[in-house]
Amino acid sequence: MTTEVRSLREFKMPDVGEGLTEAEILSWYVKPGDTVTDGQVVCEVETAKAAVELPIPFNGVVEQLFFPEGATVDVGTVIISVAVAGEAGAAPAAAPAPAAAEPAAEAEPERREVLVGYGPRTGGSQRRARRTTTVTAVATPKPAPAAAAPAAPAPAAPAAPAPVAEVPGGQRPLAKPPVRKLAKDLGIDLRAVTPTGPDGVITREDLHAHAAAQAAPAAPAVEQAVVEAPEAVVAPVPVSGAGDVRVPIKGVRKATAQAMVASAFTAPHVTEFVQVDVTRTMKFVRKLKESGELGRDVRVSPLLLVAKALLTAIKRHPEINAQWDEAAQEIVVKGQVNLGIAAATPRGLIVPNIKDAGSRTLSGLAVALGELVETARQGKTPPADMQGGTVTITNVGVFGVDTGTPILNPGEAAILAFGAVRELPWVHKGKVVPRQVTTLALSFDHRLVDGELGSKVLADVAALLEHPKRLITWG
């Protein structure tokens, strides 16, 4: 009689964000009975910092999903088990097989769990993330448990399977998160796309080539989908007369609430305001757009020049780029500026930052800013991009708000609010004329930034936006 040795391997919720304790399962991409391969993404989870796709670190058949979509799971808890097939042989030889299977599990020092958007995690966490149990069974395909399926519904099957869909077990097509987002916006089933990237990875060029092969009239709909994508998911809003609506406080919103409370009651906030004539800045923005001198695909906006003005002001007054070290009772002036940009996403407010933003040219800053905003809108900002910020900009003007009193991002000394740009009557060259005007608000930690330093920084930013040519001479 022929038998087969199978090992049940359990994959635990990893720490995907430097010390986070839990994550919510947003969606499962597999179901019991599906065949999975090493590196295949099996689910997407949301931590307090970002949404992350988790790849399985071994081959096999899905045995069980331990939690449904929407469940919040502690780090280190088993979320999926996979039956790993061993060598088949005669029945008498099956007995010693378990002993041979155990060393096989230990002989994987090079196996690393790689999270999307991160490098490989080293150390013993990979071994802790799974447990091996060896069983002996007759080599008969095991049907998926009927009761387990409703707990984790699989994605709807595509209408027309493509060559990629022929991978055993319906393996999910390989593509990076931005490419998946683009495919969703374009309405393209990834399983219908022929990959040309390394190891069968689908690229943006593959999507554009696939889209070009479709009917031309579909283009306007694509344009609209791209524009409307960021607004696709919104929090439930109570409807008059329909009763109360309760929204669970978890994920990004929970982390934001905790951080803001800690900041407000730890750092003594001071906020200063100034109105600025930004007519020249708005003209400069239009000139940069029309000339394309920063690059054809580079998005140019007033926020770009506000960011450059703040970075220039910090270069003139580096003491504001600092942190309060309570334990050492020291003020730490940072060697580089990691510029945070507050981004409102469907999952809540996050503040990713541009590393060493002060050393970037205007063109380099524009590229980094565009990538940061696009990744944040897709909900794919890696936790590393939200750590180590030193100063932040919040653009409340996009909501039509003139200004506000921004709360410091924890650990930072200053945050600048950029208000709406409005046409107002303004005294210019001795005459009252219509000018483009905005209001800036700078909040700072009064323990390490006194009124003089805060005022100088805010005045410099205002002067640079009123006369943007100074960005060149002062920088």
C-alpha positions as CSV (number, residue, x, y, z in Angstrom):
1,M,0.0,0.0,0.0
2,T,1.3,3.4,-1.0
3,T,1.4,6.1,1.8
4,E,2.5,9.7,1.9
5,V,4.0,11.7,4.7
6,R,2.4,15.1,5.2
7,S,3.5,17.9,7.5
8,L,1.1,20.5,8.8
9,R,2.8,23.8,8.9
10,E,1.3,26.8,10.7
11,F,1.9,30.3,9.6
12,K,1.6,32.9,12.4
13,M,0.8,36.6,12.1
14,P,4.2,38.3,11.8
15,D,5.2,41.6,13.3
16,V,5.1,43.7,10.1
17,G,5.7,47.0,11.6
18,E,8.5,47.3,14.2
19,G,6.8,46.3,17.5
20,L,3.1,46.4,16.5
21,T,1.0,43.9,18.5
22,E,-1.9,43.2,16.3
23,A,-3.2,43.4,12.7
24,E,-6.7,43.1,11.1
25,I,-7.2,40.6,8.3
26,L,-8.6,42.6,5.4
27,S,-9.0,39.8,2.8
28,W,-8.0,36.2,2.1
29,Y,-6.8,35.3,-1.4
30,V,-6.9,31.5,-0.8
31,K,-9.4,29.0,0.7
32,P,-9.1,25.5,2.2
33,G,-8.1,23.1,-0.5
34,D,-6.1,25.6,-2.6
35,T,-2.5,24.8,-3.5
36,V,0.0,27.5,-2.5
37,T,3.6,28.0,-3.4
38,D,6.5,29.5,-1.6
39,G,6.2,33.3,-1.8
40,Q,2.6,33.4,-2.9
41,V,0.5,36.2,-1.3
42,V,-2.3,34.6,0.8
43,C,-3.9,37.5,2.6
44,E,-3.8,41.3,3.1
45,V,-3.7,42.6,6.7
46,E,-3.9,46.1,8.1
47,T,-1.7,47.2,11.0
48,A,-1.9,50.5,12.9
49,K,0.4,51.9,10.2
50,A,-0.4,50.4,6.8
51,A,-1.9,47.6,4.8
52,V,0.5,44.8,3.9
53,E,0.2,41.6,1.8
54,L,1.6,38.5,3.5
55,P,3.3,35.8,1.4
56,I,3.3,32.1,2.6
57,P,6.9,30.8,3.2
58,F,6.3,27.2,1.9
59,N,4.5,25.0,-0.6
60,G,1.5,22.9,0.1
61,V,-2.3,22.7,0.3
62,V,-4.3,25.1,2.5
63,E,-5.7,23.1,5.4
64,Q,-7.4,25.7,7.5
65,L,-8.0,29.5,7.8
66,F,-8.2,30.2,11.5
67,F,-9.8,33.7,11.3
68,P,-12.3,35.3,9.0
69,E,-11.9,38.6,7.2
70,G,-12.3,41.5,9.5
71,A,-10.9,39.8,12.5
72,T,-8.1,41.5,14.6
73,V,-5.3,39.0,15.4
74,D,-2.5,39.3,17.8
75,V,1.1,39.0,16.4
76,G,2.3,35.5,16.9
77,T,-1.1,33.9,16.5
78,V,-1.5,31.1,13.9
79,I,-3.7,32.4,11.0
80,I,-3.3,29.6,8.4
81,S,-2.2,26.0,8.3
82,V,-0.8,24.3,5.2
83,A,-0.4,20.5,4.5
84,V,3.1,20.0,3.0
85,A,3.4,16.7,1.1
86,G,6.5,14.5,1.7
87,E,7.9,11.6,-0.2
88,A,5.6,8.7,-1.2
89,G,6.8,5.1,-0.6
90,A,5.8,1.6,0.6
91,A,3.8,1.2,3.8
92,P,6.6,-0.3,5.9
93,A,8.9,2.6,5.1
94,A,6.4,5.1,6.2
95,A,7.1,4.7,10.0
96,P,10.6,6.2,10.0
97,A,9.5,9.0,7.7
98,P,8.4,11.4,10.6
99,A,12.0,11.4,12.0
100,A,13.3,12.3,8.5
101,A,10.8,15.1,8.2
102,E,11.9,16.9,11.3
103,P,15.4,17.7,10.1
104,A,13.9,18.8,6.8
105,A,12.0,21.5,8.6
106,E,15.2,22.6,10.4
107,A,17.2,22.6,7.2
108,E,15.7,25.9,6.0
109,P,18.0,28.6,7.5
110,E,17.9,30.5,4.2
111,R,14.1,30.6,4.1
112,R,13.0,34.2,4.8
113,E,9.6,35.7,5.0
114,V,9.6,38.7,2.8
115,L,6.7,41.2,3.2
116,V,5.7,43.3,0.3
117,G,7.5,46.6,0.4
118,Y,10.1,45.4,2.9
119,G,13.4,43.6,2.8
120,P,13.9,40.1,4.2
121,R,13.5,39.8,8.0
122,T,16.5,38.1,9.5
123,G,17.0,36.2,12.8
124,G,14.9,33.6,14.4
125,S,11.5,35.2,13.7
126,Q,11.0,33.1,10.7
127,R,11.4,29.9,12.7
128,R,9.0,31.2,15.3
129,A,6.4,32.1,12.6
130,R,5.6,28.5,11.9
131,R,5.3,25.2,13.7
132,T,5.7,21.7,12.1
133,T,3.6,18.8,13.0
134,T,4.2,15.5,11.1
135,V,1.4,13.0,10.3
136,T,1.2,9.9,8.2
137,A,-1.8,9.5,5.8
138,V,-2.8,7.5,2.8
139,A,-2.0,9.4,-0.4
140,T,-5.6,10.5,-1.1
141,P,-6.5,14.1,-2.0
142,K,-8.3,15.6,0.9
143,P,-11.4,17.6,0.1
144,A,-11.7,21.1,1.5
145,P,-14.0,21.2,4.7
146,A,-17.4,22.5,3.7
147,A,-17.9,24.4,7.0
148,A,-14.7,26.3,6.7
149,A,-15.4,28.0,3.4
150,P,-17.9,30.6,4.7
151,A,-15.4,31.9,7.3
152,A,-13.0,33.1,4.6
153,P,-14.7,33.5,1.2
154,A,-12.4,33.3,-1.8
155,P,-12.3,36.1,-4.4
156,A,-14.8,35.6,-7.2
157,A,-13.5,33.5,-10.1
158,P,-12.7,35.5,-13.2
159,A,-15.0,35.2,-16.2
160,A,-12.3,34.2,-18.6
161,P,-9.2,32.4,-17.4
162,A,-5.9,33.4,-18.9
163,P,-2.6,31.5,-19.3
164,V,-1.4,32.6,-15.8
165,A,-4.6,31.1,-14.3
166,E,-3.4,27.6,-15.3
167,V,-0.8,27.5,-12.5
168,P,-1.7,24.6,-10.2
169,G,-4.1,25.6,-7.4
170,G,-5.0,28.9,-9.0
171,Q,-1.9,30.7,-7.9
172,R,-2.4,34.4,-7.7
173,P,-0.6,36.3,-10.5
174,L,2.6,38.0,-9.3
175,A,2.5,41.8,-9.3
176,K,3.6,44.6,-7.0
177,P,0.9,46.5,-5.1
178,P,1.1,49.6,-7.3
179,V,0.6,47.4,-10.4
180,R,-2.4,45.7,-8.7
181,K,-3.9,49.1,-7.9
182,L,-3.4,50.2,-11.5
183,A,-5.0,46.9,-12.8
184,K,-8.0,47.5,-10.5
185,D,-8.4,51.1,-11.7
186,L,-8.2,50.0,-15.3
187,G,-10.6,47.1,-14.8
188,I,-8.1,44.5,-15.9
189,D,-8.1,41.0,-14.5
190,L,-4.4,40.2,-13.8
191,R,-5.0,36.6,-14.7
192,A,-5.7,37.7,-18.3
193,V,-2.4,39.5,-18.6
194,T,0.8,37.9,-20.0
195,P,3.7,38.8,-17.7
196,T,7.1,39.8,-19.1
197,G,8.9,40.7,-15.8
198,P,11.4,38.5,-14.0
199,D,10.0,35.3,-12.6
200,G,6.7,35.9,-14.2
201,V,6.0,39.2,-12.5
202,I,3.4,41.5,-14.2
203,T,4.7,45.0,-14.9
204,R,3.0,48.3,-15.6
205,E,4.0,47.9,-19.2
206,D,2.2,44.6,-19.4
207,L,-1.0,46.3,-18.2
208,H,-0.7,49.1,-20.7
209,A,0.0,46.6,-23.5
210,H,-3.0,44.6,-22.4
211,A,-5.2,47.7,-22.3
212,A,-4.0,48.9,-25.7
213,A,-5.2,45.6,-27.1
214,Q,-8.8,46.2,-25.9
215,A,-11.3,48.4,-27.5
216,A,-10.4,52.1,-27.8
217,P,-13.7,53.5,-26.5
218,A,-12.9,52.2,-23.0
219,A,-10.3,54.9,-22.4
220,P,-12.6,57.6,-21.0
221,A,-13.9,55.2,-18.4
222,V,-10.4,54.4,-17.3
223,E,-9.6,58.1,-16.9
224,Q,-12.6,58.5,-14.6
225,A,-11.7,55.4,-12.6
226,V,-8.2,56.7,-11.8
227,V,-9.5,60.0,-10.6
228,E,-12.2,58.6,-8.4
229,A,-10.2,55.7,-7.0
230,P,-9.0,57.5,-3.8
231,E,-12.7,58.2,-2.8
232,A,-13.8,54.6,-3.3
233,V,-13.8,53.7,0.4
234,V,-15.3,55.9,3.0
235,A,-16.3,55.5,6.6
236,P,-20.0,54.9,7.3
237,V,-22.0,58.1,8.0
238,P,-25.1,58.2,10.1
239,V,-28.3,58.9,8.1
240,S,-30.9,61.1,9.6
241,G,-33.7,59.1,11.2
242,A,-31.8,55.8,10.6
243,G,-30.4,55.5,14.1
244,D,-26.8,55.5,15.4
245,V,-23.9,54.0,13.5
246,R,-21.0,52.6,15.4
247,V,-17.6,52.5,13.8
248,P,-15.0,50.3,15.5
249,I,-11.8,52.2,16.6
250,K,-9.0,50.1,15.2
251,G,-6.1,50.1,12.8
252,V,-4.8,53.4,11.6
253,R,-7.5,55.4,13.3
254,K,-6.8,53.8,16.7
255,A,-3.1,54.5,16.4
256,T,-3.7,58.1,15.3
257,A,-6.0,58.8,18.2
258,Q,-3.5,57.4,20.7
259,A,-0.6,59.4,19.2
260,M,-2.5,62.7,19.1
261,V,-3.6,62.3,22.7
262,A,-0.1,61.5,23.8
263,S,1.3,64.5,21.8
264,A,-1.3,67.0,23.0
265,F,-0.7,66.1,26.7
266,T,3.1,65.7,26.5
267,A,4.4,68.6,24.4
268,P,3.4,72.2,25.2
269,H,2.0,73.4,21.9
270,V,2.3,77.0,20.6
271,T,0.8,78.0,17.3
272,E,1.6,81.1,15.2
273,F,-0.2,82.3,12.1
274,V,0.7,84.4,9.1
275,Q,-1.2,85.4,5.9
276,V,0.9,85.4,2.7
277,D,0.5,86.8,-0.7
278,V,1.4,83.7,-2.8
279,T,0.5,85.2,-6.2
280,R,4.0,84.8,-7.5
281,T,4.2,81.2,-6.2
282,M,1.0,80.3,-8.0
283,K,2.5,81.8,-11.2
284,F,5.7,79.9,-10.7
285,V,3.7,76.6,-10.2
286,R,2.0,77.2,-13.6
287,K,5.3,78.0,-15.3
288,L,6.8,74.8,-14.0
289,K,3.8,72.8,-15.2
290,E,3.8,74.3,-18.6
291,S,7.6,74.1,-19.2
292,G,7.9,70.5,-17.9
293,E,11.4,71.4,-16.7
294,L,11.1,69.1,-13.6
295,G,10.1,66.2,-15.8
296,R,7.2,65.2,-17.9
297,D,5.6,62.8,-15.5
298,V,6.4,64.9,-12.4
299,R,3.3,66.4,-10.6
300,V,3.9,70.0,-9.7
301,S,1.6,71.6,-7.0
302,P,1.7,74.5,-4.6
303,L,2.5,72.0,-1.8
304,L,5.8,71.2,-3.5
305,L,6.9,74.8,-3.1
306,V,5.6,75.0,0.4
307,A,7.7,71.9,1.2
308,K,10.8,73.5,-0.5
309,A,10.3,76.7,1.4
310,L,10.0,74.9,4.8
311,L,13.2,72.9,4.0
312,T,15.0,76.1,3.1
313,A,13.9,77.8,6.3
314,I,15.1,74.7,8.3
315,K,18.5,74.9,6.7
316,R,18.7,78.5,7.9
317,H,17.4,77.6,11.4
318,P,18.4,73.9,12.0
319,E,17.5,74.1,15.7
320,I,13.9,73.6,14.9
321,N,14.6,70.2,13.3
322,A,15.0,68.7,16.8
323,Q,13.6,66.1,19.3
324,W,13.2,66.2,23.0
325,D,15.0,63.3,24.8
326,E,13.2,63.0,28.1
327,A,15.4,60.1,29.4
328,A,18.7,61.9,28.7
329,Q,17.2,65.4,29.4
330,E,18.7,66.6,26.1
331,I,17.6,68.3,23.0
332,V,18.7,66.3,19.9
333,V,19.2,68.4,16.8
334,K,18.7,66.0,13.9
335,G,21.4,65.7,11.2
336,Q,18.9,65.4,8.4
337,V,15.3,66.4,7.7
338,N,12.8,63.6,7.2
339,L,9.8,65.6,5.9
340,G,6.4,64.1,6.8
341,I,3.3,64.8,4.7
342,A,0.0,64.2,6.4
343,A,-2.1,62.1,4.1
344,A,-5.9,61.4,4.5
345,T,-6.5,57.9,3.2
346,P,-9.6,55.7,3.2
347,R,-8.2,54.0,6.3
348,G,-7.4,57.2,8.2
349,L,-4.7,59.8,8.6
350,I,-1.1,58.7,8.1
351,V,2.1,60.7,8.0
352,P,4.8,59.0,5.8
353,N,8.0,61.0,5.4
354,I,10.6,61.7,2.8
355,K,14.0,60.6,4.1
356,D,16.7,63.3,4.0
357,A,14.4,65.7,2.1
358,G,16.6,68.6,2.8
359,S,19.3,67.3,0.4
360,R,17.0,66.9,-2.5
361,T,16.7,69.2,-5.5
362,L,13.3,70.7,-6.4
363,S,12.9,68.0,-9.1
364,G,14.0,65.2,-6.7
365,L,11.6,66.5,-4.0
366,A,8.7,66.6,-6.6
367,V,9.3,63.0,-7.6
368,A,9.6,61.8,-3.9
369,L,6.4,63.7,-3.0
370,G,4.4,62.3,-5.9
371,E,5.5,58.7,-5.0
372,L,4.7,59.2,-1.3
373,V,1.2,60.6,-2.0
374,E,0.4,57.9,-4.6
375,T,1.5,55.0,-2.3
376,A,-0.4,56.5,0.6
377,R,-3.6,56.7,-1.5
378,Q,-3.2,53.0,-2.4
379,G,-2.9,52.1,1.3
380,K,0.5,50.5,0.7
381,T,2.8,52.8,2.6
382,P,5.3,50.6,4.4
383,P,5.8,51.2,8.2
384,A,9.4,52.2,7.5
385,D,8.2,55.2,5.6
386,M,6.2,56.4,8.7
387,Q,9.1,56.2,11.1
388,G,11.8,58.7,11.9
389,G,10.0,61.8,10.8
390,T,11.4,65.1,12.1
391,V,9.0,67.8,10.8
392,T,5.6,67.6,9.1
393,I,3.4,69.5,6.7
394,T,-0.4,69.2,6.7
395,N,-2.3,70.5,3.7
396,V,-5.7,71.5,5.0
397,G,-6.2,73.8,2.1
398,V,-7.3,70.9,-0.2
399,F,-10.5,70.7,1.9
400,G,-11.2,74.4,1.5
401,V,-10.0,75.2,5.0
402,D,-8.1,78.5,5.7
403,T,-6.1,77.2,8.6
404,G,-6.1,75.4,11.9
405,T,-4.1,74.5,15.0
406,P,-2.2,71.3,13.9
407,I,-1.1,68.9,16.6
408,L,2.5,67.8,16.5
409,N,3.4,64.3,15.2
410,P,4.8,62.6,18.3
411,G,8.5,63.0,18.7
412,E,8.7,66.0,16.3
413,A,9.3,69.7,17.2
414,A,7.2,71.4,14.5
415,I,4.3,71.0,12.1
416,L,3.2,73.5,9.4
417,A,-0.4,73.8,8.2
418,F,-0.9,75.1,4.6
419,G,-4.4,76.6,4.1
420,A,-6.6,77.2,1.1
421,V,-5.3,79.7,-1.5
422,R,-8.0,82.4,-2.1
423,E,-8.3,85.5,-4.2
424,L,-8.6,88.4,-1.7
425,P,-8.3,92.2,-1.8
426,W,-4.7,93.0,-0.9
427,V,-2.5,96.0,-0.7
428,H,0.1,95.6,-3.4
429,K,2.5,98.4,-4.5
430,G,0.3,100.9,-2.7
431,K,-3.0,99.8,-4.3
432,V,-5.8,97.5,-3.2
433,V,-5.9,94.7,-5.9
434,P,-7.0,91.1,-6.0
435,R,-4.2,88.7,-5.0
436,Q,-3.8,85.0,-4.3
437,V,-3.5,84.7,-0.5
438,T,-3.1,81.8,1.9
439,T,-2.7,81.4,5.7
440,L,0.1,79.4,7.3
441,A,0.0,78.0,10.8
442,L,3.1,76.7,12.6
443,S,2.8,74.6,15.7
444,F,5.9,73.9,17.7
445,D,7.0,72.2,20.9
446,H,7.7,75.1,23.3
447,R,10.1,73.0,25.4
448,L,12.7,73.2,22.6
449,V,11.5,75.9,20.3
450,D,11.0,79.4,21.7
451,G,8.9,82.1,20.2
452,E,11.9,83.7,18.5
453,L,13.0,80.6,16.7
454,G,9.4,79.6,15.7
455,S,8.7,83.1,14.4
456,K,11.9,83.2,12.3
457,V,11.1,79.9,10.7
458,L,7.5,80.9,9.9
459,A,8.6,84.3,8.6
460,D,11.2,82.7,6.3
461,V,8.6,80.3,4.8
462,A,6.2,83.2,4.2
463,A,8.9,85.3,2.6
464,L,10.0,82.4,0.3
465,L,6.4,81.8,-0.8
466,E,5.8,85.5,-1.5
467,H,9.1,85.7,-3.5
468,P,9.7,82.1,-4.8
469,K,12.9,83.2,-6.6
470,R,14.5,83.4,-3.2
471,L,14.3,79.6,-3.1
472,I,17.3,79.7,-5.4
473,T,19.3,82.4,-3.7
474,W,18.6,81.3,-0.1
475,G,18.9,77.5,-0.9
